[in-house]
Amino acid sequence: MTSNNRRIKWIDIAKGIGITAVVLGHSGNPFLSQYIYWFHMPLFFIISGYLHKQPDSPDMLAKNIGKKSRGLLIPYVSFYFLIFLVNKVITGQPPAIAIKDFFPLIWGGQLLVSAFAPFWFITVLYLTQLSFSVLLLKVKNKKTLFVIIFSSYVLSYFDSLLSVSGHDIKFMWDADVVLLAVVYYGAGYLLRTNKIVLDRKSLTLCSLIACTAVALDSLGLMDYSLNMRSSRYNHFLLDLLIPIAISMMVLYFSRMIEKYSVGSGLANVGRYSLQIMCLHLTVNIIADHFVPRNFLFVTLIGIIIPILFSKFIFEKTKLTRLLFLGALPDRENQDYNRAAQNHFV
């Protein structure tokens, strides 16, 4: 974002592509899901890192923590209880809340399943943003910063080995995933601060990496997968090359289509990425009660219905704006949805 909170359209387009990929990845199409999982969550962390605003003092950091807590954690709690009550209704159970129902919310991470599964991203994003802010505040030397981030990447593989071997530790808020998330986040931050140009040479290189990976995988010569939520990483080099290469392609493409109507449509979708992230699985689960699953249909309604809910319900009152957008009024322009989305990547 710019200093006056104006949106960057091509970033919104990239978010629109990313959240569409998330919904497609959960649509039940195994072919699409396999390749979408290669990049869709790293893309969001890269975008968030690109937009990172660094506090320049401990006092500013404390203020930033307050803003991030309101912008991410209040919607996290609100959407949890909204979906919890909806699930009670559609399963014919009384809408009562027991003490045990709070534990998945409080612990989060891998305890959040079914319609709640995407919520892991909110807490990991929150922890990643704050961890990176503290890191930049404490570490001024770029070489030291690189060593710390690389060490985090190495540690993420020890964590993955535990997961793959069946000794997985279910960390609160999926905090262990931050070890990898901060690497992608840092890549996005370096992309902006080093003013790396996304030109045709970069596109050619990234396209070559991505196409080669898809071809090798399709021919059975490579078995690549990436599941950040479950801490399943299986290739030390490719987990950097493939997600970052495809994400760079998305960012380049987003800039290319910025002036076209399809770009405006994707940008509008990107502005509602928080609501779509939280609600699309619930929408699809309800739809499954009425119509046979079709991956294109569930993708469309998984995007459109959360946007409609936001426009006609969540944005209408101060209370719903706070609860579901994490937004207080923007003093300059009263654009509540804009204020909320400043926190979500």
Buried (B, 14 or more C-beta within 10 A) or exposed (E): EEEEBEBBBBBBBBBBBBBBBBBBBBBBBEEBBBBBBBBBBBBBBBBBBBBBEBBEEEEBBEEBBEBBBBBBBBBBBBBBBBBBBBBBEEEEEEEEEEEEEBEBBEBBBBBBEEBBEBBBBBBBBBBBBBBBBBBBBEBEEEEEBEEBBEEBBEEBBEBBEBBBEEEBEEBEBBBBBBBBBBBBBBBBBBBEEEEEEBEEEBBEEBBEBBEBBBEEBEEEEBEBBBEBBBBBBBBEEBBBBBBBBBBBBBBBBBBBBBEEEEBBEBBEBBBBBBBBBBBBBBBBBBBEEEEEEEBEBBBBBBBBBBBEBBEEEBBEEEEBBBBBBBBBEBEEEEBBBBBBBBBBB
